[in-house]
Amino acid sequence: MSIDDQTLTLRDCCSARAHEHAWETESAHRTSLGLLRYVHCAGCGTRRVDLQPHPEQPPAALSVAVPPPGADRSRAGGWVLSGSARE
C-alpha cells in the first residue's frame, strides 16, 4: 500500500459522513476461541464478524466491515445505497 492509498483511506474514515457504527448482534455461537458474533450496524447496514474471547472482555473484529448489498463506495465518507434516498 502506498502513502497515497493510506491517505485516501484515512480521509474516507475521517470524513464528515463517517459515523461510529452501532453494532448489533444478529446471531452468535460458541467456539473453542470464544463467542463468535455476526453483527451489523443499525445505522448503515454494514456487517462484520466479531470474536469475544471471554464474557468479561469486549468483542473484537475478526473481519473487515462489509457494506450492505447494493452499496456504492464511490462517494467519499460513506456508503450510498443505489436507487435509494438513504445517504
C-alpha positions as CSV (number, residue, x, y, z in Angstrom):
1,M,0.0,0.0,0.0
2,S,1.4,3.4,-1.0
3,I,1.3,6.5,1.1
4,D,-1.3,8.0,-1.2
5,D,-3.5,4.9,-0.6
6,Q,-3.2,5.3,3.1
7,T,-4.0,9.0,2.9
8,L,-7.1,8.3,0.9
9,T,-8.2,5.6,3.4
10,L,-7.7,7.9,6.3
11,R,-9.6,10.7,4.5
12,D,-12.6,8.3,3.9
13,C,-12.6,7.2,7.5
14,C,-12.5,10.7,9.0
15,S,-14.9,12.5,6.7
16,A,-18.0,14.3,8.0
17,R,-20.3,11.5,6.7
18,A,-18.4,8.7,8.5
19,H,-20.0,7.6,11.7
20,E,-19.3,5.4,14.7
21,H,-21.1,2.1,13.9
22,A,-23.8,1.0,16.3
23,W,-23.1,-2.8,16.2
24,E,-25.9,-5.1,16.9
25,T,-25.6,-8.9,17.2
26,E,-27.7,-10.8,14.6
27,S,-26.5,-14.2,15.7
28,A,-23.8,-15.8,17.8
29,H,-22.4,-19.2,18.6
30,R,-19.7,-20.6,20.9
31,T,-16.4,-21.8,19.6
32,S,-13.2,-23.0,21.2
33,L,-11.9,-19.5,20.9
34,G,-14.9,-17.8,22.4
35,L,-18.2,-16.3,21.3
36,L,-18.4,-15.7,17.6
37,R,-20.8,-12.8,16.8
38,Y,-22.3,-11.8,13.5
39,V,-23.0,-8.1,13.8
40,H,-24.5,-5.3,11.7
41,C,-24.6,-1.6,12.1
42,A,-28.1,-0.3,12.8
43,G,-27.3,3.0,11.1
44,C,-25.8,1.9,7.7
45,G,-26.3,-1.8,7.4
46,T,-22.6,-2.7,7.3
47,R,-21.8,-6.2,8.6
48,R,-18.8,-7.9,10.2
49,V,-17.8,-10.8,12.4
50,D,-16.5,-10.3,15.9
51,L,-14.9,-12.6,18.5
52,Q,-15.5,-12.2,22.2
53,P,-12.9,-14.5,23.8
54,H,-14.2,-14.1,27.4
55,P,-17.6,-12.9,28.7
56,E,-15.8,-10.1,30.6
57,Q,-13.9,-8.9,27.5
58,P,-15.4,-6.8,24.7
59,P,-15.7,-8.3,21.3
60,A,-13.0,-7.6,18.7
61,A,-13.4,-7.5,14.9
62,L,-12.3,-10.7,13.2
63,S,-13.3,-9.5,9.7
64,V,-13.4,-6.2,7.8
65,A,-16.6,-4.3,7.7
66,V,-18.6,-5.3,4.6
67,P,-21.1,-2.8,3.1
68,P,-24.7,-3.8,2.6
69,P,-25.8,-5.2,-0.8
70,G,-26.2,-2.5,-3.4
71,A,-23.9,0.0,-1.6
72,D,-21.7,2.3,-3.7
73,R,-18.5,3.4,-2.1
74,S,-17.8,5.9,-4.9
75,R,-18.9,8.9,-2.7
76,A,-16.3,9.8,-0.1
77,G,-17.2,9.2,3.5
78,G,-20.0,6.7,3.5
79,W,-22.0,4.0,1.8
80,V,-24.6,5.2,-0.7
81,L,-27.3,2.7,-1.4
82,S,-28.0,2.5,-5.2
83,G,-31.6,3.6,-6.1
84,S,-32.3,4.8,-2.6
85,A,-32.7,8.2,-0.8
86,R,-30.5,6.9,2.0
87,E,-27.1,8.6,2.0
